[in-house]
């Protein structure tokens, strides 16, 4: 079980802590606001009200023993930065931090935070993707210009064999799994070329971003 500290319980941090706990992680939720801590304490492994700018306060809660620490302090970048520095000093190997601007992102990276999240920017990208490519349900970048994504089975795919779609030949896209929803609810890993596509199928695909967009643009 992953042990994860979530520091800063604003909307982003609160939602993140709850989701991680629901998915089975052992979550240590931290905020200096006692009201926020009281609100979440019964839904995570441990919730404490401390000032994360104080390294001894973090040490007293055993923060150095977590696998991952996520710094989600939004309003006070100085507190965000000092907390990240403290986590580095405690020897936590994987630190994730949120930033509000690209300047903040660069500062955090300079102190050794490898993964910096800009939630507002990421949400904007997701909304734009949903508007332009409605069949593309979600995507995760694997490398520049290349992603793994989930997409709905398009109407023109239904009733056809996977091999007849020629997705690799036409788009450079590989289907690595198919998720079936509804009563069947199963995942078919590496489907055979003879698999017949059905309405409601969700394809897990890997390929170039421009090909994924070309395939799904304007299709719902």
Helices and strands as residue ranges (DSSP letters): E 3-7, H 11-22, E 26-31, H 34-40, G 41-43, E 46-49, H 55-60, G 63-65, E 68-71, H 77-89, E 94-98, H 102-110, E 115-117, H 119-132, E 136-143, E 146-152, G 155-157, H 162-165, H 167-171, E 174-180, E 186-189, E 202-208, H 209-216
